[in-house]
Amino acid sequence: MSLTLVNSSSIRAVGYDGYTLAVLFHTSDTIYTHPGVPYSIYEGLMQAGSKGTYYNRYIRGKYK
């Protein structure tokens, strides 16, 4: 899965393959994967004004 650079102060890049969301933060070289993420959540993240806030509210701890 390729990652796309995003404009965010907390998230460096995001990848999505239709099932698994991958997130790379500025503070780590670890790619965090979240299986089972629906497209609507991925789309919301990509369109969010604050990607870090969106990630914490709708993704973190909900998809492992």
Stockholm file with secondary structure:
# STOCKHOLM 1.0

chainA/1-64         MSLTLVNSSSIRAVGYDGYTLAVLFHTSDTIYTHPGVPYSIYEGLMQAGSKGTYYNRYIRGKYK
#=GR chainA/1-64 SS CCCEECCCSSEEEEEECSSEEEEEETTCSCEEEEETCCHHHHHHHHHCSSHHHHHHHHTTTTCC
#=GC SS_cons        CCCEECCCSSEEEEEECSSEEEEEETTCSCEEEEETCCHHHHHHHHHCSSHHHHHHHHTTTTCC
//
